[in-house]
Amino acid sequence: MNSLTANAPPAALNPEHTNRLLRHCMEELRSENMLLPTLPDISLKIRKAINDEKANNAKIARVVQIDPAITGRLIHIANSPLYRGRKKIESCPEALTRLGLKAAQHFITSFALKGVFVAKSARIHKRMQDLWAHSSYVAAISAVLAHKTRGFDPDRAMLAGLIHDIGVVPILTFADRHPDLIDSPEQIDETIQALRGDIGLTVIRKWNFPDDFGTVVAEAESWWRDHAGDADYTDLVILSQLHSFVGTLQVHKNPRMDEIPAYRKLIPQEADADLSRDVLGLAKEDIFQIQQMLTR
């Protein structure tokens, strides 16, 4: 049984299902014809340069500086309150040194991701913008939680939060190209619920992202997910998502944070502080700044 068959709800497996959008998306995915988002070539070149064991900061900087916008954003982040040192950064090599190559890689990928959340029709464009806003908010919360939790890299956590819903993008893109298949907004929601995980895995594999990011996109909404061993980035994103719902109607549709296995793994049992107040209150400025870095 393939993963699509394993994960899809029974209604989605019915070839006569009245949701034509869902049926056609399933056909596109199974035939490997679905249009998947691609990262810009410059982003891929920079990732390759950073992962080259023989490269140094100067060589990597030469690749980065091909794109002045990316260079400017890295310098801006290096001078932000989250990374600021005693000296003002004015060059790309200095920015790479302050941020670290892995953090720079995560930021560069994050910059590129915003460009895939696009659509032509007003209805789908609005959904894409809402999806990006949610993804960037979850990314910011994930970074803050990672900073407060031992064993996690905040910049990697940020990227994990940003891509957790990447499987929704091809569905919205398909809906944008085939508006005749949509009879109601609920059909889009049903299609997303049925296929987001499988499509997200396909995108992550196409982009050659690490395997654990595949787990993030497949299980980011598995609230009751439990597993042996220490907390992982999927646990972090699950908890960050529930944090993101605080103050919205969504908070009443999902479990309480302190009920889920991810909370028990990430939060020490002896902690008596209100974590949601801590993250969304005391760290509100940090979350805002990370969101600004992602959406600038």
Long-range contacts (C-beta under 8 A, 24 or more apart in sequence): 3-197, 3-198, 3-201, 4-29, 4-30, 4-195, 4-198, 7-194, 7-197, 7-198, 7-218, 8-194, 8-195, 8-198, 9-193, 9-194, 12-190, 12-194, 12-195, 19-187, 19-190, 19-191, 20-181, 20-183, 20-187, 21-174, 21-175, 21-178, 21-181, 21-182, 21-187, 21-188, 21-191, 22-187, 22-190, 22-191, 22-194, 22-195, 24-174, 24-178, 24-181, 25-171, 25-174, 25-191, 25-195, 25-199, 26-194, 26-195, 28-174, 29-195, 29-198, 29-199, 29-202, 34-170, 34-174, 34-199, 34-202, 35-170, 35-173, 35-174, 35-177, 36-170, 36-199, 36-202, 36-203, 36-206, 37-116, 37-166, 37-169, 37-170, 37-173, 37-203, 38-116, 39-109, 39-112, 39-113, 39-116, 39-207, 40-112, 40-115, 42-66, 42-67, 42-70, 43-108, 43-109, 43-111, 43-112, 46-70, 46-105, 46-108, 47-105, 47-108, 47-109, 50-101, 50-102, 50-104, 50-105, 51-105, 57-93, 57-96, 57-97, 57-101, 58-93, 60-96, 60-101, 61-91, 61-92, 61-93, 61-96, 64-92, 64-96, 64-104, 64-108, 65-92, 69-111, 70-108, 70-111, 71-95, 73-107, 73-111, 73-293, 73-296, 74-99, 74-104, 74-107, 74-108, 76-293, 76-296, 77-107, 77-293, 80-289, 80-293, 81-289, 82-286, 82-289, 82-290, 82-293, 102-153, 102-155, 102-156, 103-153, 103-155, 106-155, 106-156, 106-158, 106-159, 107-155, 107-293, 109-159, 110-139, 110-158, 110-159, 110-162, 110-294, 111-294, 113-162, 113-163, 113-166, 114-294, 114-295, 116-166, 116-169, 117-169, 119-172, 119-173, 119-176, 120-176, 121-176, 121-179, 124-172, 124-175, 124-176, 125-176, 127-172, 127-188, 128-169, 128-172, 131-165, 131-168, 131-169, 131-172, 132-295, 134-165, 134-244, 135-161, 135-162, 135-163, 135-164, 135-165, 136-162, 136-291, 136-294, 136-295, 137-244, 137-287, 137-291, 138-162, 138-164, 138-237, 138-240, 138-241, 138-244, 139-290, 139-291, 139-294, 140-286, 140-287, 140-288, 140-290, 140-291, 140-294, 141-240, 141-243, 141-244, 141-279, 141-280, 141-287, 142-233, 142-236, 142-237, 142-240, 143-286, 143-290, 144-279, 144-283, 144-286, 144-287, 144-290, 145-236, 145-239, 145-240, 145-243, 145-266, 145-279, 146-236, 147-286, 148-278, 148-279, 148-283, 149-231, 149-236, 149-266, 151-230, 151-231, 152-233, 152-236, 156-233, 157-233, 157-236, 157-237, 158-290, 158-294, 159-213, 160-213, 160-216, 160-233, 160-234, 160-236, 160-237, 161-236, 161-237, 161-240, 162-294, 163-200, 163-204, 163-209, 163-213, 163-216, 163-217, 164-216, 164-217, 164-220, 164-237, 164-241, 165-196, 165-200, 165-217, 165-220, 166-200, 166-203, 166-204, 166-217, 167-195, 167-196, 167-197, 167-198, 167-199, 167-200, 167-201, 167-202, 167-203, 167-217, 168-192, 168-196, 168-199, 168-200, 169-203, 170-199, 170-203, 171-195, 171-196, 171-199, 223-254, 223-255, 223-260, 224-255, 224-260, 224-261, 225-261, 225-262, 226-261, 227-261, 230-265, 231-262, 231-265, 231-266, 234-262, 235-261, 235-262, 235-265, 235-266, 236-262, 236-266, 238-262, 239-263, 239-266, 243-276, 243-279, 243-280, 246-276, 246-280
